[in-house]
Amino acid sequence: MELIDPHQTLSLARGFRLRWEPHLACPVLQHAGGVIELNASAGWVLELLDGQRSVAAVIARLAQRFPGVNGLDEDVLAFLEVARAKCWVE
């Protein structure tokens, strides 16, 4: 599988919807087969994937939100690789 290019744009895959689940107190990905509980970091990344913004722009936005976090870009890219492998993003 090809690595994610920071210049590409991604969005949630068809059939997935990101939302906050108050009963679980966490973001979730809702799909026809059920609900996937996410941690806060995953929710922050996925909420920025709009199909318009590049992965690099998502990373830059998160770096503004969380200044001084070392390895943020590598962490985001690694998470997006997993999310793509699980067909959550396209």
PENOR-V493205 format. One line per field, one symbol per residue. phi: phi as a letter, one per 20 degrees, with the letter a starting at -180 (. if undefined). psi: psi as a letter, one per 40 degrees, with the letter a starting at -180 (. if undefined). burial: I if it has 24 or more other ideal C-beta (glycine too) atoms within 12 Angstrom, else O. A space follows every 10 residues. Layout:
phi = ???
psi = ???
burial = ???
//
This chain:
phi = .fffegeedc bffgndcebe dffelbfcde bgeqcdfdeg fffffffeed ndefgfffff fffffcfnef mgffffffff fffffemecb
psi = hiihheeiii iiiheihhih hddefiiihh ideahhhiid dddddddehe edhidddddd dddddgiehh eddddddddd dddddefdi.
burial = OOOIOOOOOI IIOOOIOIOO OOOOOOIIIO OOOOOIOIOO OIIIIIIIIO OOOOIOOIIO OIOOOOOOOO OIIOOIIOII OOIIOOOIIO
//
